[in-house]
């Protein structure tokens, strides 16, 4: 009767106790994933109070979705905002506003009051075997929602928790022995109308202490009802940990083999590139004695220009040092070429590769070269040679720290010649496999956000299960996002100042209210207060850059009905895998032992590879920083792959 992929989200009836021994029912093992509702891991961070309960509605979504009375629900996601539509309560609000047709809309979706049920309580995490990822290292609050038609709280209601050791001897009743008591923090009881009307919220003090195989007992006592106490048992398991660890170790070994090559770490030397003078003549030097008028040297105002103006100062290229391959001419018989560079002044380094033909003709090699940034201003360049007996040229563009948005062409070039013994991966640059050839397309912006892609490193991703692993320097990423948000806000203010007129200000009749919810508590979303109906910057209602009055009225009505039912996502950094135009989305999760490493095992189906004959669908790795970019979300595509079917690829392709 609960809304969950598995009925195990409802708790099993309490077992009988005999001293310190418990008889256990064999609970279900599956459960539905839940997002961490905050990063603080404390009652204060969630707005919980022992007197007023859940003031901000931090667990309101959970209470609605796990309400046994719920049959159907609606859900929508826009960026980091999720809106859930769960029926009766919203229908009543619409009827109060004179909306029509709400009775038929909700007659089958929900019913007022919970139905008769044998479920004594609905728990999160669910009882039984629980995926360890659900508790987010102990940061997520736990809830117990007893059936309000049978149980009511008293002034003495409390929650107790213990670590236990469960004995599953074959052929005998399962028993549990208490090992140690666990302190309970943030105990609160909320009896609002958000979903199940009787909700107990608490935190077992296990922050960053949850390990695979840990077993717990939780007892809710001093209830008013047919039973004075309810008992629940939990066992945490990591069903994917072994597989993820195996892939993680394998990728670490691959990186060790690649970066452990001593030839990549030679003595830094200045790259042998052409020297650009500080001043470049824009026209031939005038002969001695020639006058300005005779030369026709006039500026755009028609005035005669000085001869010195003909020479425009040009900034010299940034210095790039070579750590390996100090000679820019390379001869190889392997398809994979790697070398390292160092540039202190660069925030990003971009490379492209072309095939040099006879007569100075050249042909680009898509995805033939890849650049990633390491520590200490070091860049590793990887190139894959498609054909033997050819000459390739690798060119570079540099984005300086002072101007990170501009890529300037750099004179450094590498000439790579492949020998006869080099393997041929493509018959020509017109080969049908050229779209699947090469390395993953990593944006220069990934270097500026401190992101390094470990896997997959190739351009193609075959249908089936694929392991993703990236490392991101959170300090660098947040600093970059804050700088970008500050620049955006400043640009918006300038635009607003330029476009706002006294006439527009005089029609500013709509005044956006504070970011507090219409229900009296603090709003759990910035959807209305910062994005749709902002109070400052561009897009303020009533100004020339704001929405029309009709749109404002519609959004204001939606705000009054939906703001209390809307909640922003949590987390400082989000790394999403998005296919096509965003029809499929997967989230990479940080590892518990190495938080800066984000990983995931993702299975791709035939449908995601496109129809037969297509080259495949594009898969993008997108970065979002919701807490920094509150006014204007921007997705940064940092890497791209191509999902394709299994074909006969040459060795080393």
N, C-alpha and C positions, 0 to 999 in steps of 0.2 A: 504494500500500500504506500510505501514511500517512493518519492521521486529519486531514484538512484539506479545506475546500471545494474546494481546487484541488490537483492533484498537484505544483504548483510549490513546495510547502513542502519537498519533497525536493530536495536539491541536484543539479545536473547534474554529470556526471563532469568532472574537471579537464581543462582544455585544455592542449595542448602548448605549451611555451615555446620561444621563439627569441630569446635575449638579453633585451631589455626589451619584446619584443612577445609578445602572447598571442593564441592563436586561441580564440575564444569560441563556445560553443554558444548558440543562441538559446533562452534560458530563458523559462519561462512568465511571465505578467504578473500573475496574480491571487494573492491570499493572504488568509489569514483574520485578522481583527482580534485583537489581544491587549491585555489590560489591563496598565497599568503596575504592576509589582510593588512599587513603593515610590517615595518622593519624594526620598530622599537622593541617588540617582544615584551611589552609591559602594559599594565592597565592604563597608565597615563597616556601612553602613545595611542591607545585605542579609544580613549574617552570613556572608560568604564569607571563606575562609581559604585561602592557597596550600598549606597542609599538610593541613587537614582537609576542604577542599572546601566544599560547600553544607551548613553545619551546621544551618540553620533550614529547609531545604527550600524556599527562595525560588523555585526554578524546578522544583519537583517536579511541579506540575500540567502544566507544559509538557512535561516529559520523558515523562509518562505518555500525554498526548494525542498526542504526535508519535512514539510508539513504533510501529514498523512491525508489531509483533506484535498490536496492538490492533485488534479488529474492531468491538466495540460498547462503549458506556460509558453510565453513568447520571449524571445531574447534577441538583442541586437548589439553589435559591437562596432564602435567607430573609434579608431585609434586605440587609446587606452581607456575608453569609457564603455561600460557595459550597462545596458538597460534591460531589466527583467520585467515582464508583464505577467502577473500571477493571478489575475482574475477579480474576485468579488470586491475587494477593497477599492480597486481602481474603478470598477464599474459603478460603485456607489458614488464615487467622486464625480464621475461623468454625468450621472443622473442629476446630481445636485446642480450642475452647471447647465442643465437643460438639454443635454445631448440625447439623441434619439437612437433607438435600436440597441441599447446596451443590454437589455434583458435577454434578447435572443442571442446576443454575442457571447454572453457569459453563462447562459443557462446550463450548458453542458461542460463548461471548463472548470468550474469550482463551485463549491457549496459552502454556505455560511455555517461555521462551526464544524468541528471534526466529526467524522462518522464513527459509529461504534466499531471498535477495533480491539484485537487482542494484544496489540503492541503496547507495552507499558511505557516505553520511552524510546526516543530516537536520539542517537548519539553521533557526535563527530569528535574525533575519529570514530569510525564504526568499530564495534566490538569484533573480537576474533583476530585473524591475521590482518595486519594493516601495513600497506606499503610505507616505508619509512619516509618517503618524500612528502607525505601528506602533512607531517608535523613541522616541516621546514626547520629542522634543528631545534624545535621547542619554541619557536617564535609565534606559532599560530595558536590562538586560544582554543580551548576545548569547550564543548557544549554538551549538555544533557537536557533534553526536552521531554519531561514526563507528560503523559496523557492528562490534559487539564480537566477532563471530565471525571477523572478518578483521583487525581493527586493535586494537592495545593501546598504551597510553602508555609512554613511557620517561622516564628522569630528565631528558632533554634536550628533551622535547616543548615546543614553544613556538608562539605565534601572532604573526604579523606582519600589518600592514595598511598600505595605501597609498591615496592618492587617485589615480585614474587618469582618463585621457581615452580613451573608447571611440570608435573609428572605425567607422561603419556604412556604408561606401561601397557603393552598390548594385552587385551583381554580383561583389563581392569578399568574402573572408573577413573577418569582424569582427576587429579588432585593438584592443589596449589598451596605452597608454603610461603608465608610472608618472610622476606629477607630483610628489608629495611623500609622505614616509613619515608615517604617523599613529601617535602613541604609543598603546600598549595598556596599559590599567590593569586591576587586579583579576583577573589571570589565575589561574584555579583549575581543577583537574581533580577531578571527583567520580565515584567508582565505586560508589556505593551502589546499592541495589536499587530506587530510586525511578524506575520507568519504564526507559528505556534506560540500561543500567549503565555506559556510558562517555560522560561528558558533559564538554565543555570549555566553561568560562564565562569571558567576558572583556568588557571595555568599550573600544571605540575611543574615543579622547579627542576626541569631537565634541560635547560638551555645549553645547547652544544654538547649534550651528554648522551643523546639518543644513539644507541648502537644496534646493529643487527642482532636479533635474538632477544632483545630486552623484553621483559614481560612485566605487566603492571596490573594491579587491581585498583579500581576506583569504587568508592562507596558513597552514595548519596543518602543521608539519614535525616531523621526528625521530620518526616513528611506527614501530612494529614491526608489519609486515604486508607485503602484496604491493606496497605503495607507501610510500615514506618521507614523502611530503607530499601534501596535498590542497589545491586552490586553488578559490576561490569568488569570484564577481563580483556586485556589487549596484549598482543604480541607483534612486535615490529620486525618486518622482514624487508630486505632489499632484493626484489626479484630480478632486477637488471644489473645489480652492482658487479657481479662477476664478469658479465659480458663487457660492461663499460670499462672495467679495470683492465681487462685483457686487451681491448682496443687501445686504451690509453698507454699502456706499456709498450705496445707495438709501435705506436706513433712516436713515442719518446725514443725508442731504439732507432727508428728511421732518421729522426732529426740528429741523433748522436752520430750516426754513420755519415750524414751529410756534412754537418758542421764540425765534426771532429777531424776532418781532413786538414792536416797541418799546412798544406799548400794554400789554403784560403786565408791564413793569418800570418802573412809576411810583414816586413817592415813597411810602414806607410811611405809612399812616394807620390809627389805631385804628378797628376795625370798629364801625359804628353799631348796636350791639346793646343790648338792655335791660340796665340796671344792677341787679344783685341785691344787696340789703343784706346786711351781715354777720350780722344776726340777723333771723330771720323768726318772727313770732308764730304759735304753733301753735293759739291760741284767742283769742276776742275779749278785749279788755282789760276787767278788772273795773271796775265803777263805783266811784267814790270811797267809802271807808268799808266796803266789802264785806269780810266775813271769809273766811278760808280755808275754814272749815267750811261756811259757807253756799254757797261755790262748789263744794264737793266736790272740792277739789284734793288728791288722794291719789296716792301713787306705788304701784308694784306690791307694796310691803311693807305698804301700808295706812297709812303715815305721811303727815302733811300735807306737801305740797311747798311750796317757796318760789315766789313769783311769778316770780322770775327764771328758774326752770326751765322756764317756759312758752315762753320764747324760746330756741330752739336755734341755736347758731352754724352758719351755712351758709357754706362756702367760696365766695368769688366765682368766677365763671367765669374761665378763663384768657384772657389777652389775645390776641386775634387781630388781625393787621394786614392790611389790604387793600393789595395792590400795584397791582392794576388794578380797574376797576369799583368805585370807592369808593362809589357809590350801589348799594344792594342791590335796586334796582328796574331791571330790564333789559327792553328791548323789542327784538326781533330778527325778522328775516325769513329767517334761515338756520337749518338744522337743527343745526349744530355751534356750541356756545358754550364758550369757554375763558376762565378767569380765574385769577389767582394770589393766594395768601394766604401769610402768614408768621406762625409761632407758635413761639417759642423754648421754651415749656414743654411742648409736645406731642411725644410719641413717635410718635403715629399720629393720623391724621384720617380719619374715616369720614363718608360722605355718602349721602343717599338722596333720591329725587325722587318727588313726588306730583303728580297733576293736581288742581287745585282746581275743584270743581264748584259749582253754585249751592246756596245753603243751607248753606254751609260743609262740604259733603261733599267727600271727597278719595279718590283712587284711586291706589295705588302704581304707579310705572313701573319694572318690573324692569330692571336693568342700564342704566338711563338716565343714570347719572352715575358717574364714575370719578375717584379721587384717587390721585396718586402724589407721592412726596417727592423733592425735589431737594436740592442743597447749601444750606447757610446757612439751614436751617429753613424753606425755601420749599416750598409745596405747590401743585401745579398741578391744577386741577379742570377736567375735561372733561365736558360734558353733551351729549346728543343728544335733540333734540326730536322726538317721534313724530308730532304732529299740529299743524296750523295753527289759529289763532284759539282758543288755549287759554291758561290761566294755570297755570304750574308753580311749585312751591315746592321749593327745595333746602334740606335741613336737615343739620345737622352733629352729630357726636359726637366727643369728644376723649378720647384716652388720654394721661394725663400721664406724665411720666418717672418719678415716684415710684410710680405705680400703673399699670404698662403693661398689665395684664390687664383693666382696667376701662375701659369706654367710657362717658363721662358726656355727657349731652345738653347741647349748647351753645345759647344763645339766638340765635346768628347764623343768619339765614335770608335766602335770596335769592329774590325773586319775578321770574320770567321770563315774559313774555308774547310769544306768537308772533303775527305779523301775518297778513294774508290772503295775502301773497305768499310766505309760508313754505311749503316743500314738505311734503306729507302723506305720511308713510312708513307709517302704520298707519291703517286706516279707523276703528278704535276700539281700546280696550284689550282687546277680545274677538277681535281679528283673529287668524286662525290663524298668522300670521307673528310674533306677539308673543314666542314662545319663542326665536326667532332674532334678535330685535331687540336693538340696543344695543351696549355696549362690553364688553370682557373683564372678567370679575368678579375684581378684584384684592383680596385680603384686606388689612385694615389691618396684619396681621402682616408683610406684605412690606415695609412702610415701616420696621418695627422691625428687620428683618434687612438693611436697606440694599439692597433689590432694586428695580430699575426695569425694567418690561417695555416693550421697544421694539416688538416684533412677535411675534404678531399683536395688534393693538389692538382689533379688533372681537370681538364675542361669538361669531360663527360662524366655523367653519373648513370649507371645502369639501373634498370628497374630491379627492385628487391630492396634489401636492407643496406643502408649506407651509414657509416659512422662519421659524424661531424665533430671537429675539435678546433676551437680557436682560443687564443689567449688575448686578453684585452687589459691594458693598463688603465684601471679605473680612474686613477688620479689624472692622467693625461686626457682621457675621454671626457670626464666631467669638466675639466678646465677648458677644453676646446668647445664643449657645448655651451658653457657659460659665456665665453667670449662671443660665440655666434649669436646667442640670445640677446646679449647686450647690444651687439651691432644691429640686430634686427629691430629691437625696441627703439634704438636711437633713430634708425631710418624711418620707422613708423611715426615717431614724433615729428620729424621734419616734414614728412608728407602731410600729417594732420595739420601742422601749423601753416603749410602752404595752401591747403585746400579749404580750411575752415574759414567761413566768412561771417560777418556780424549777422547777416540774414539767417544763416544756418544756425547760429547760436541762439537766435531769438525764438526759433521753433523747437528748441530743446525742452519739450514739455514732459518727456518721459525721463524719470530719474531712476537709474538702476539702484536697487537696494543692496544691502550688504550681502556677504557670502553666507549668511545664515539661512537655514532651511525654513520654509514656510511653516513647518511644524514646531518651530521654536528652538530646536537644537542646531548645532553646527552642521552645515551642509557637508555631505560626503563626496561631493563632486565639484569640479571647477568648470563643468560643461557650460553652465549658464553664466556664472559670475565672471569668467575669464575669456570665454571663447565666443559664445553666441551673443551675450549681452554684457560686454566688458564695460568697466567704469572709467577707463582711461586708455589712451593710445588711439590707434586707428580702429574704426568700426564701432565707435560709441554711438548708441542710438540717439537720434536727434541731430546728428552732425552730417556734414556733406559726405563723409566716408562711411556713415552708418547705414543699416538696412532701412528700407521703407517702413512707414508707420504700420502698414498692414502686416508685414513680417514680424515687426516688434510685438504687435498684439498677439499674433499666433504663438511666438516663442514665449511670451509672458504667460499665456494660458498653459502652454506645455510645461513651463517651469513650475507653475503652481501645482500641477498634477503629478509631475514626474520627478522633480528634483529630489524629493525624499526617497524615491525609489531608484536613484541613480548613484553609482559609486565608482570612483576612479580606481584604476589599477595601481598597484604598489610596485616598488623596485626602482633602484637608481638607473640601471642599465637594462635594456631589453634587446635581445638579439633574436630576430625572427627569420624563419625560412619561409619565403612567399613564392608561390608559383604563379606564373601568368600575371594576371591583373589583380592578384590577391585572393583568388577563390579558395586556396588552401594555405593554411598558416600553421607552422609548427614553431615551438619555442625551444631554444637551446637553454639548458639549465646550468648554473654554476656548480662545480663539484664542491662537496663539503670539505674535502681535505685541501684542495687548491682552489680557492674561490675565484681567482682570476681566469681560470680555465672553464670555458663553457662548452658543453658537449651534448650529444644526443644521438640516439639510434633511430633513424627514420626509414620507414618502409614506403617505397613508391610503387604504385600500381601501374598496370598497362594504360589506364585512362590518363594518367599524368604524363605519359610519354607522348601523347598526341596520337593522331590517326596514323595508319601505315603510309609510308611515303614521306611523312614529315621528318624534319631534322631533329625534332624533339622540342620540349617546352623548356623555357628558361626558368631557372631557380635562382632567386636572389636572397642574399644575406643582408638584412636591413637592420640598422641600429636606430634605436629611439631612446631618448633621455627624457622621460615624462616629467620628472620633478623640476628640471631646469627649463624645459620648453613648455611652460604652462599656457602661455598665450597663443602660441602658434606652433603646432606640431610639424616637424619636418622629418621625413624618413630619409636616411642616408644609406644608399645602396653601396655596400663595401665590397661585395664579391658576387660573381655570377657563375653559374654552371649550366649545363644542358642535360636534361633528363632524356635518355634514349634507351632503345631496346638493345639487347645483346646481338652483336654482329661479329663477323670474323675480322678481328683487328690484327695488324702485324705485331710481332713481338716488340715491346718497347714503345708502342703507340700511346 
